[in-house]
Amino acid sequence: MFNFSEELKKVPDQPGVYIMKDEYDRIIYVGKAKSLKKRLRQYFTESTKKSAKVRLMVENIKEFEYIIVHNEIESLILENNLIKGNEPKYNILLKDDKQYPYIKITLNEKYPRVLKVRKVLKDGAKYYGPFPSAYAVNIAIDYFHDIYPLRSCSLNFDKGFTKRRPCLNYFINRCYAPCKGDVDEDKYMENVKKVIQFLDGKDDSIIKDLYEKMKEQSEKLEYEEAIVTRDTINALEVLTKKQIADSADFADQDIIAMARGVDEICIQIFFVRMGKIVGREHFILDDPLHDDQKTILSTFVKQFYLGSAYVPQEIILENYPEDTTEIENWLSQKKGKRVNILVPQRGEKVRILKLVQENSEEMLKKYGQRFMKKYRENMNTLEQLMDLLGLKKLPQRIECYDISHISGVEAVGSMVVFENGEMKKSDYRKFRIKTARGGDDYAAMREVLERRFNRYIAPETDKRKSFSKLPDLLIVDGGKGQINSAKEVMKKFDLDVEICGLVKDEFHKTRGLIYEDNEYKMPVSTNLYRLLYKIQDEAHRFAIGFHRSRMAKKAFRSELDDIKGIGPKRKNALLDHFKGIEAIKNASIDELKKVDGMNEPAAISLYEHFNGRR
């Protein structure tokens, strides 16, 4: 049980991002704070000033986590990434399409420009950011044009473009006007390099000059001008702050760091995808023998990526593991392209590794004992399950399968995974039933299991293989009929997997297990019953959610199928943009035209279908 009063005492007085979870371990809110300690205490103290939304959210919070960072800018960016990645229920106002801005220097073209952009592309340009303040970026770029007259137009000089008369920017000394065809390209590039040196943090002369200018303006009582200069200084200083919570580096990376306790270790992994921290995982390991760091990292990396469906391009560690070369070769073969294990010595990678180390230490210090207690409880519960069924080994990996449909329509299957008694959502899988017909649950179960284990036996180089582990125990949500369906599949693939079924009472509640034709009931007050109930509920929830989404898409398709100009691609784009048919019906023509792939005739046709001719 999560003890809020005790856990609040452990929260540090540092900036960071906090994560609220409900009873199903789902993230329901992500927020940022200058002081985690002060902000989290505000949520859990009595106050009449709380809004209705906050009061409702607090009622549903069963646990919280946090990630410490080095400054508020990192908090802003990391909060944004986590919200976009998890879509928490109570962050609805933040779930827009906004992206933090970058500064782009177009080194991929002749006479480069300095631009504000919100997307990073693999186009050969140089990117800085992201920055939490678009206002600061605008001021900074405007000032760059004041002191370095670089072009802002989109003319293509790679094709030798010239024109007789330059634009207004040339006459107000804000552009060299390379369009005239007589600009010294080397001189132009010298100014581009000065901008790069400033953004790289290698030249602070710009800010020093501005401070001198502001001082002179103040002495002359030119206060309005001094305020403008001060705002420019503030904007440029925002741009020079290090931001290790995000990066414009395109390499997908897993950053792994560890912290030692007395007899346990916390290993933390931050997942960086397309330059953004999109999530993290932590593991508490028993360490009674106090193995050296290289051995621990070697063992962990091999075990983690053996069961991982995805391997990044780079794995960043504090120290090289034992047999580094062998591990790199194995992971490269698994991924199908080169994978590098890196131990950085300087630069951005060192800073982000330090961040992961700090969070690992914080996790161990504040949560280590609680995680170890939970881990031991889970191990004890799994031992009870092993003893109850007489299994050959501890069921550390349990997979549970469920089928969902309405009278055979849009049938789907779900696979949920529990490892060491905890949900492993990264291994969850959904299946759209393709061959079984007419609500035949047994045939549907056979189809799901055949597809799952067909991928298990696929060659190592087969990119479809995303199920690299066998379960220690396979659970089907059903009785003897479903168990027999599962056994047929195991026999077909010649696999030795223990199989049992979850049965329900007349109130549709978990009653017990069926294993080898015997039914095992257990008191509802036991940890074993709670675990089985949680597994069954999770499989059912996952299947129902997928089935509902399939039904919603089917209804969506049926209403749009006969509209002129609306094909499959536009239907999917409309669904992604508006999230439902009602929003499409109420949209204006201008709003419809904003959808990817929608032109004006298609938007008019769609609008008139639901609203009549204009």
N, C-alpha and C positions, 0 to 999 in steps of 0.2 A: 504494500500500500504506500502510495506517494505521500509523504508527510510534508505539507506545504510550509508549515512554520519552521521546521528544521532545515528544509532545502533553501528557504529564503535567507537564512542566516549565512549560508555558504556562498551566496551570489557575490561576485566581486564588484567593487565600485569602479568599473571600467566601461568604455564604450563597447557596444556590440549589438548583436541581433538576437532576439529571443523568439522561441518557437513554442506555441501552445498546442497541446494535443488533447484529443478526446478519449473516451473509454475504449475506442477501437484502435487507438494508436495512430489516428489520422491527424495530420496537421490542419488545424482550424484557424490559426492566425499566426502571422509573422510580423514582427515589429522591430524597430530600431530604437536605440537609446544612447544618450551621452553617458548615462550611468545606469547599468543594468540593475544594480541594487535598488536604486530609488524608483525606477520605473516599475519593476516587478512588484515591489511592495505596494505601490499605488493600486494595483489590480486587486490585491487580496486583503485590503484594509477596508473597514466599513466607511462609507461616505455617501452622502445624498447627492453629490455632484456628478456621479457616474451617469452616463447616458443609458437609455434602455437597451441599446445594442451592446454596450460594454457589460451591463449586468447580465444579459442573456448569455453572452459569450463566456463570462466567468463561471456561470452555472454549469457549463459544459466542459470546462477545463479539468482534466484529470491528472495532467502532468505538464511540466515545461522543461525545455532545454535552452541552452544559449551558446553562442559562438562569440568569443571575445575577438576584437580587432584592435588596430592601433590608432585609428582616428575615426571621426564621424563620417568622413567621405567613404571609407570602406564600408561602414554600416549601411549607408544609403544604397550603394551599388549591390552589396550582398543581399540586402533585403529585397531589392527588386528582382534579382535572379531567383531567389527562393520562392517568391510569390508567383513568378511566371512559371516556375518548374512544378509547383505543388498546387496552385490555385486554391488556397485556403478559403473556407466558407465565409469567414468574417473579414476578408480582405477585398470584398467586392468592389469598393471604390477605387482600388489600385489596379484592378485587372483590366487595364486598357492596353493599347498597342504602343505606348510610349517607350522609347528607348533613350537611354542617356546619350548625349552627343559625344562625338569624337572630333578631333582636329585631323584633317587629312591633308597631306602634302603630296601632290600628284607627281611623284618622281617618275611615274610611268609615261609621262608626256613631255614634249618640248616646252620650255618655259613653264615650269611647274606653278601650280596655284596653291593657296592655303584656304581650305574650305571647312565648313562645319557639316558633318554628316551624322547619320544615326545608324548606319549599317557598315560593317567592315567586310570588304570584298577581297578576294584573292586576285588583285589586279596589278600588283607591283608597286602600289603607292605605299607611303609610310603613314601609319596611324598612331595617334596619341589619345589616351583616354581609357575608358569613358570618363566624362566629367559630370559631376552631379548638378552643375549649374549651367544651363544653356545661356543665361544672361552673361555669366563670366566668359564663356567661349565667344559670344558675340562681341563683347567689349575688346577682348584680346585680339581677335582677328582684325577688328576695325583698327586697333592701334598698330598692328603689324603693317597694315596697308599705309598708315600714316608715315612710318619710319622706313619701311622697305617697300617701295612702289611696285608691288607684284601684281600681275594681271588677275582679274576675277571673272573674265569672260570665258565662254566655253568654245572658243574658236580652235580648230584643229590645225596646229602649226606643224604637225608631223607630215602633213601633205603640202607644206610650203605655202600656207595661206597668207596673203597680204591684202591690205586695202589702202586706198589713198589717204583717207582722213580718219584719224583715231577718234575714240569716243571721248566723252567729257572727262573721264578719270585722268586722262593724260594732261588736260589743260589745268586741272587742279592739283597736279603733282601727286596723284595716287596710283599711277601706273606708268611704267616705262614705254608702253605702247609698242610691244614687239610686232604688232600688226603692221607697223610702218615698214618693217623689213630691214631696219638699220640699227637694231639694238645689239650690243655686245653680249653674246650669250654667256661668256665667262663672268662678266660683271653681274649679270642677272643671277647666275647661280651662286655667286658669293653672298648675295642677300638671302637666297633660299637657305644656304648653309647656316647663316646667322640665326634664322628662325629655328632650324633644327637643333643647333647648339643650345639655344635657350630652352627648348622643350625637353632636351636630353638632360637638362640640369648642369650643363658644362659652362654656362656663361650667364652670370646674374647682373651684368653691367646695365641691362635695360632697366631693371628694378632700381638699381642704385642711382641711375640718372633721374628716374622719376621721383625718387625721394628728394633729391637735390632740387628738382624743379618745384615740388610741392612746398619745400621750405622757402624757396625764393618767393613763390606766390603768396604764402602766408605773411612773410615779412613786408610785402608790398600791399597787404590788405586785400589781395585778390582772392577772396574766400570762395566765390563760386567756381573759379578756375581751379583752386586747390582741391575742392570737393571732387571735381571731375577727375583730377589727377589721382586723388586717393582711391576712387572707385576703380580706376585702371590698375593701380598697384594691387588692390585686393583681388581683382580678376586674374591678373598674371600670377599671383601667389597661389591661387586655387589650382592653376594649371601645373605648377611645379611641385605640388605635393605628391608623394609616392602613393600609388593606389594598388596595393598588392591583392586586393579582393577581386580584381578583374584585370584582364590583359588582352591586348590585341594580337597575341601570339595564337596562331591557328592550330598548333599541335594539341591534340587531345592528350591530357595528362592525368595520371593518378599520382597524388602527392601523399606519401606515407611517412608517418613519424610515430615514435613510441615514447612512453613514459613508464618508469619503473616504480612499483610500490614495494611493500615488504615481501610479499609472496605472489604478487600478481603484476601484470603488465597491461597497459591500455595502448592499443594500436589504433590510430585514427587515420582515415583516408579521406582526402578531399578530392572530389571528381571535377576536373576542369574540362569543359567541352567547348570548342570554338572560342577559347579565351575566357570563359566565364565559369565561376564556381557554381555548379548546378546542384550540388548535394554533398553529403558526407556520410560515412559509416564509421562506427567504432566497435572495437572488440576488446573484451576483458579476458585475459588469458591467465591461467594458473602458471606460476613460475617458481615452484618450490626449490628447484635445483639451481636457479640463478644462472641460466645459460648466457653466453656472450651474445652481444648484439648481432653479429654477423649470422650466427646460427639461428637466432629468432627470426630475423628478417628473411633468411633463406626459406625456413619452414613456412612462415606465414605467406610469403609471395606465392610459393608453389601451391599451398592449399587453397588460397583465395582464388587464384586464376584457374585452378583446375575446375572449379565449379562456376566460374564467371562466364556469362554468355558474350561478354565484350572485353577486348583487350585494347588499351589505348596505345598511341604511338610512343609515348614516353612514360616511364615510371620513375618518379623522383624520390630518392631515399636519403637518409642521413648518412648511411654507410653502405659500402658494397657488400652484398650478401655472399655467403659461401657459394661456390660454383656459379658465379655471375654469368660467365660465357655460356654455360649449358642452359641456364634459365632463359637468357636472351634468345638463344637458338630455338628453344622449345616454344616460347611465346611468339616468336616470329613465324614459326611454322603454323601455330594455332591461328594467328591472325591472317596469315597469307601475305604479309609484308613486314618489313624490318621494324622491330621493337627495340628500343634502347632503354637501358637502366642507367640513370644518371645520378651522380652525387655532386651537386653544384657547389662551386666555391665562391661565386660572386654574382651580383646582379639580381634580376627579378626573381629567379627561381630560388635563390637563397632566402629572399624576403618572404616568399609565400611558404617555403618549408618551415621557416621560423614561426609563422602564424599557425601552421598545423601542429608544430611541437608544443606551442603554448596551449592550444586547445586540448591536446592530448594530456598534458600535465594537469590542466584544469579539470578535465573529465575524470581523471584518476583521483585527484585530490577530493573532489566534491561528490563523485558518484561511485567510486571504485568499490566501496564496501557494499553499497546497495546492489550494484550489478552482480557482485560475487554472490551475495545472498540469493538474488533472483536466479542466477545461473545454477547454484547448488540445489535450489528448490526444483528447478526444471529437470536437472539430472535425476533427482530423487523421484520425481513424477514419472519420468521415462523408465526408470528402473522398475517402478510399480507396474507400468504397462507391460514391460518385458516379462516380469514374473507372472502377471495375470494370464497372459496368452501363452507363456512358455516359449518365447521367441529365442532364437539362437544368439542374437546380439542386440545391443541397445539400439532402439530405433531413433537414431540421431537425426536422420532426414526422413520426414513424413510427407508424402504427397497425397492430397485428397481431391477427388474428382466429383463433379456434379453436372447434371444435365438440366437445362431449362428451356421450356417452350410453352405455347398456348395451343392446345389441340394439334400439335405437330408443326405449327407455323413458326418459321424463323428459329428453329432449334439451335441451341448453342451449348458448348461445354466449357467448363472451367477447371483449371488446375491451380491449386494453391499449395504452397510449400512452407513447412515449418522445419527449421533446423535448431536443434538443441532446445526445443520447446518454444521458440520464438518465430514469428512470421518472417519469411524472407521474400518480400514483395518483388524483388528484382527477378525472381525465378517464376513468378506467376505467369500463366499463359491462358489465352482465350482460343477457343476453337469454334469456327462456324461449321455446323454439321452439313456435309455435302452429299452424302450417299444415303444415309438412313432416312426413311420416309414414314409418314403417317403416325408420328408420335411413338415410334418404337424405341423406348429408352434403352433397351438392351443393345440393339444395333447401334444406337448413337454412342453408347459407352464404349463398345468395341471399336468404333471408328476413331474416337478420341484417343484411346490408348494405343491403337495401332499407329496412328500418326506420331504420337509422342515417342514411342519406343523405336519406331522406324528411324527417327532422327538420332536416337541414342546409338544405334548400331551403324549409322552412316560413317563413311570414311572420315578420318581426321581432317582431310582437306575439303570436305563437303561444307560449303558455307551455310547450308541449311541447318547444320548441327548446332542447336542451342540448348540441348539437354544432355549435358556431359556427365551427369551423375545418376546412378541408380538409387531409388529410394530404399531405405531399410524397411519401411512399411508403407504399403499402398492402401489407402482407404477410399472406398466408394460410398457415396451417399445413397444407400439403399440396402436391400436385404440379399437373400441368397441368389436371386436372379442376376443382380448386378455383379455379385462376387463371381458367379460362374462365367459371366461375360469377360471379366478381367482375367480369370484363370485361363480361358481359351486363348487370349492374346499372349499371356506369358508362355504358354505351351508353344504357340506358333513361333515365337522368337527365341525359344529355349532359354528363358531367363528365370532365375531362381529369386523371386521376390515374394515376400510375405504379403498376404492380402486379407483384409477384413472389411466389414461393412458397418455403417452406422445406422441404427434403427431408431424409429420415433414411436412415441406413444399416441393415444387417440387425440391428444391435444397438440400434436405435431411438434412435440418437444423431444430432445435427445433422450433415448431410453437406455441405450447400451450398445455393446459391440457384438457382432457375429463373427466368429472365427472358427474355421474347421467344423462347421455345422453346430457349434455351441454358442449359446447366447450368454453374454456376460453383463450383468447389471451392476451398478455401483451407486452408492449414496451421492446425492447431488451436492453434498457439503464437502466432498473430497477434491483435492487439487487435480486428480486424474479426470474426474467428471468435468471439471471446469475447462481443462485443456481440450478434451474431446468436443465439448459443446462449442468452444471457441473455434476449433478447426472446422466443424460442420457449418457453423454460422458464417464463417469467412468464405467457405466454398460456395455456399448458397448465395451470399451477398454478391460475390464476384460474378457468378453466373447470371443472377437476376439483373444486375447492372448492365452486363453485356447484352442480354436479351432485350432489355428496354431500349438500349441505344439502337439495336438492329431494327426493332419495331418502329422507332421514331424515324429512322432513315427511310424505312419502307413507306411509311405514311407520307413523308416528305417527297419521296420520289413520285408517288402516285398522284399527288396534286400538281406536280410540275411536268409530268410526262407529255402532256398534249399541248404545251405552250410553244408557239413558234419561236425558234431561235434559242431555245433553252435545251442544250444537250447535256450529256453526263458531266463534262468538265465544269460547265457553268452551274449545274445543280450542286455539285460538291463545293464549288467556290462560294455559292450563296449560303449553303449550310454552314460552312466554316465562318463566314463573315457575320451572319445574322443569328446563328444558333437555333433557329426555329422558324416554322412556316408563318406564324402570326406576325413576327417582326418583318418578314418579307412582304406580307400583305399590306402592312401599314407604312412601308417605306415609300419615299418619293422617288421620282425618276432620277434626280441628282444623286440621291443616296444609293440607288441601285447601280448607277454608273461607276461608283467608287469601287465596286467589287472587281477583283482581278478577272480579266477576260471578258467583262461586260462592255459592249459598245452601246451607243444610243438607241439603235433600232431594237436590240434585244431588251434593253431596259424599258422602252416604251411598250413593247409587246407584253412584257411581264406585268407592268403597271396596269395596262388596259384590261388584261385578263381578270384581274381581281377588282378593279375599280371602275370599269367601263371606259368608254372613249372620252378623251378630254374635250 
